[in-house]
């Protein structure tokens, strides 16, 4: 059976061995603001955003399924979804469902970030259709159930989609397929084994008037989908020095301040793309494993570290953090690594001016589902949640 290539699989727990290398450490001041839980029992929540009626939109990556390929190494389902929560009543509705969810130890992976502009809800679906080879090879000996699901997954994988605030979704652009082909053609890192033959994994995104920016953790690119649906790559994020702590950058999030677009990486670096030039502006402590970022009207960035330490595929739980980056690039903790934040991921400002963050982002809605596939209990004491942080 052909080995199913699932991209760089930077899935947020078994993604890699990450040991941050502190190369630059601006002054960091610890703070202890409280947070409150505003939504519970979310199914591997990743992105968070708000629409004009005040509802909170969350992309949930689901809990995989029982169709397995590659000798059982990867299992799939169609239970990722986009949900909307009325925080005044707690009522939650599903806006879009039946979306791809893939399990890699330890995490279900499907939907990436979510961003909203003028009530247009944009969501990134991870992976890319090139990852699965042919349907016949992927499902050899498994019958029609596998073939039918893989066909649906290949259709969805790597897409930017638009979700209707009243329910339903439509495809916008095949970002994953485009970025995969771009890597093959441009070959920006010829020694990278993940780029043989190509790679793509759209994840972080930011909806802006000029289009939707996409951070791709497989192709290591920052790109844009314009308002006509055309995809282009703006810049390639270079491999870290000596390929440490990971072989490549792994872009995870996008935020914008004025005319500058900032991109965070899982290797703990912050890049700026402006005037067609990409520059690295910060790296190392206090950045460890960046998963999410956003900005405010004053030009401050807010950056989420998924965890303080990854070692031997064993991420340390309850050590996530949130870092504020001022316009002069000085940093301070909003939530520091000792305050018990468990695997934070997406981040956004709410209509009340508070920060909202998805946590337990590697955890299904019901922790028993996590334990059943071997995730230690201390990693997922509860299902996925969203918290509110008042600044």
N, C-alpha and C positions, 0 to 999 in steps of 0.2 A: 504493500500500500504506500502511495506517495505520502511523504511527510507533509503534514499541513503546516504551512508557514504562517505564523500569526504575528508577524512584525516583531518589533523589538520587545513586545510584551513588557512594557515598563509598568505593569499592573502594580498597584500601589503598595503591595506588601512583598510579593515574591518577585518583584521587578528586578532587583539587583542587589549587590552588596554595596552599601553606601557608607563610606566613612569620610565625613566632610574634612577637607583640608583647609584650615583657616589661613587664607592668603592675605586678607585685608579685614581688619576688624575695627570699624569706627566705634566710638563710645556708645555703650548700650546701658540704658537705665531701666531697672526693673520696676514694674508697676503691678498693682493687684486689683484691677477693676473686676467687679462681679459679672457673672453672666447668668442668664436664665434660659431654660429650655422652653422653646415655643412650639416644637413639633417633635413627635416621637414615632417609633415603629415605621421608619422609612427604610426602604430596601436598597441598601448601598447608595446613599445619597452623595452626589458629586456637586453639581452646580446649583446656584441659588440666584434668584432675581425677583423683581417685583413688576407688576403691571399697574396701570393707572387706577384701577378700582381697589387697590391695596392688597390684592391677593399675592401670596408668595408662591413663586414657581420654583419647583425643584426637579432636577433630572435624577432619576433613580435607576441604577444599573442592574437591578433585579438580582435573581439568585440562581442563574444558570438553568440547566435542565438535564434531561437524561439521554440526549443524543450526543455520543462521544466519538471522537475521531483520534487519529494519531495514536493508536493502541491505548486509548483511554486517557491520554495526557491532557486533552482539552475537551470539555463538555459544553454544550450549547442549549439555550432555551430561547423563548420569545416573550420574556416577562419584564424587560426594561420598560420604564414608563416615564411620562412627564406629568407631575401632579400639581394641583393648585390648592393652597390652603388659605382659608379666610381666618386670619389670626384673631379676629374679634369673637368668632364662634368656635373655632377649632375644626370647622367642617372642611374635609378634604375631598377633592374630586379628581378623577383621572382625566386628563386632557388628551393624552395619546398613549397607547399601549401596544402590545404585541411587537415590541422592538427587541433587537438582538441582545442577549446576555450570555457571556462566555465565562466559564470558570477556569481560572488558573490558580493553583495554590498560592496564596490563600484567598483570593478575592474574585468576586464576580465583576466582570468588566463589560461595559456596553456603552452607555451614554457618558459623554464627557461634560463639558461646561454648558451653561445656558446664559444667554444675554438678551436683553430686551431694549428695543428702541421704538418709541411711538406705538407701544403695544404690539409690536411685531416680535414674537418669541422665536429666537433662533437657538437651535440645539445641535451639538456635534455628536455624531455616532462614530465610535472608535473603530479601529482596525481598517481594513480596506479590502475590496473584493478580490484583489490579486493574491491575498493571503491563503486562499483556500484551494488553489489549484482547480482541477476539474471536479464537478459534483460527483461524477462516477468514481474517480479515484478516492475522494474523501470518504465516500459512503460505501465502498466496496464490501459486499457481503452483509450490508445492514438493512437493505430494503427501502421501501418507498417513504417511510416516515423520515428517515435521515435525509434522503434526497430532496424531499419537499422542503424540509427546514433549511437545509444548506442553500437551496435556491433562493429562499426568502432572505437569508442572512447575507448572501452575496449581493442581493439587490440593495440591502440597507447599508451594508458596511461602508464606512468612510464617508457617508453623506452628511452634508449640512442640510438640516430640515427646518421648516417653519411650522410652528404649532399654533393652531387657532385658539384664542382665549376661550372660545366656547366649545372647543373639542375638535379633534382631528388634526392630521398633519399632511404636509406636502413636501416633496423633495425640492431642494434649491440648487445644489451643486454636488458633483462627485469629487469632493476634495481629496479623499484618500487615493482614488485612482490617479488623479492628476499628480499628486505629490510623489506617488510611487514612480510614475513615468518620468517625472522631473529628475529624481535621484538617478535613475538608470541612464538618462541622457546626459546629465551634467556631471555625474560622478565626482561630487565635491570631496569625497574622502575615500580614495581608491583602496586603502587598506582596511576599511571597515567591513568586517565579516557580515554585519547586518545588511549591508548594501549589495549583497550578492543574491539575487539580481537587483533587488530594490527593497524599499521599506516605506511605510507610512502608517500613521496612527493619529488622526486629528483628535485634539482634546480641548485645549483652552480656546475661548473665543471672546470677541468683543464686537458688538454691533455698534457701528458708527455711521454718521451721515454718508460718508463716501463708500461704505461697504462693510463687510464683516471680516475682521482680522481673525486668523486661525493660527494657533500654536500647535505644531504637529510634533508629537513626542517620538515618532518613528523616523520621519525624514529629517528631523531637527531643523525645521524651517519656520519662519514667520511668513505667512501669506495673506492674501485678501481675496474675498469673493465680492466682486463689485455688484452694484444694484441691478445689473442685467443678468447676474448669475455666472459671469466669467471668472475663472480661477487664475491667479497668478502667484508666483513665489516672489517675495520681496527680498529675503535674505536667508542665507544658510548660517546657522549657529555653529561655530567651529567646535571640533573635539577639544576637550579640556587638555591641558598640558600633561604629557605622559599618559594620557588616557586614564587619569585618576580624578575622582574616585570611580567614575564609570568610563566606558570607552568613548561615549559621545555625550552631547549636551542634554538631550531629552527635554525639549521645550514643553512647558505645561500650562502657562497662563499668559494673558495679555491685559494690559491696562494702558490708558492714554492720559497724558498730561500736556495740554496745549497741542503743539504739533509733533510731540514726541510719543512714540509707541514703545512701551516697556514690555519685555518678555522675561519671564522667570523660568528657571530650569531646575530639574530634579537634582542636578549636581551642585546646587547652591550658588548660582550666579544670576545676576540681573543685567540684562542687555538693554540698550536703547537703539531704536531705529529712527533716524531723523534725516531728512534731506538725502535720502537714498544711501545713507551710510549707517552701518551697524557697528556699535561700540559696546564693549563691556564696561559697565560703570561700577559694579560692586561684585565681590565674590568672597566666599568664606564667611566665618562668623559675623553676624548672627544668623546667616542663611545656611540651612542644612539641606533640606529636601523640599524645595518650593513646589507647592501644588496649586496655589491660587493667589490671585492678586486683584486689587481694585484701586481706585483713586478717588480723591475728593476734590471739591471745587477750589480748595486752597493750594492744590498742587502736591499734596502728600500722597504717597503710595502706602498701601497696607498689604503686606506679603504674608502668606500662610506657609509655615513649615509643617509638613505632614507628621514628621517625627524628628527627634533630636539625633537619633542614631540608628543606622541599619548595619548589621554585621552578620555574616553567615546566613543571609536570608532570614534574619530574625530581628525585625524592627522592634524597637523598644516602645511598648504601649504607653499611653498617657504622658507623652513628652512633646506633644505638638506645641506650636507657638505662633504668635502673630506679631509681626514686626512693622512698626511705622517708619517710613523713610521720608524725611523732610525734604523740601526742595533743594537744600544744600547738601543732601545725601548723608546727613547724620541720621543715626538710627536709634530707636528706643523700643522696648517691648510694650505691646498692649497686653498680651498674655505671654508670660515667660514659660520656659520648658518645665519648670517645677510646679506649675499650677494644676496639672492633671488633665490637660486638654487631650482627648483621645482621637487621634487621626483626623484632624481638621482638614478641610479640602477647599470647597468653594466659598467665596466671600462676596458680599454685596452690601451696599447701604440701603436701608429701608426708607420708606417715606417719612418715618419719624426721626431720621438722622442717626439712628443706631446702626451698628454693624451686625449683619446676620451671617452665620458661618455654619456650614454642614460639618458635623462631627460623627465619629464612629463610621467613617466613610468607607471602610472595608467590611462593614457589618450588615447582614441582611436584616429585614424587619424583625425577625424572630431569632434570637441568639442560638436556639437549638439547631437551626439550619447551619449556622457557622460551626458548631461543635461537631455536627454530623460529618463534615468534610475535613475535619482535623484542625480547625482554627482554635488555638488555645483559648480557654475561657477568659483569661485576663485580657485578651485582645478585644473581645466583644462582650463586655459585661451587660450591654444593652444593645438594642437595635439602633439603626441610624437615627440621627436627630438633627435638628437645627437649633442653634442657640442665638440669643440676642445679647449683644455687648453694648452697653451705653457708654459712650466716650465722654 
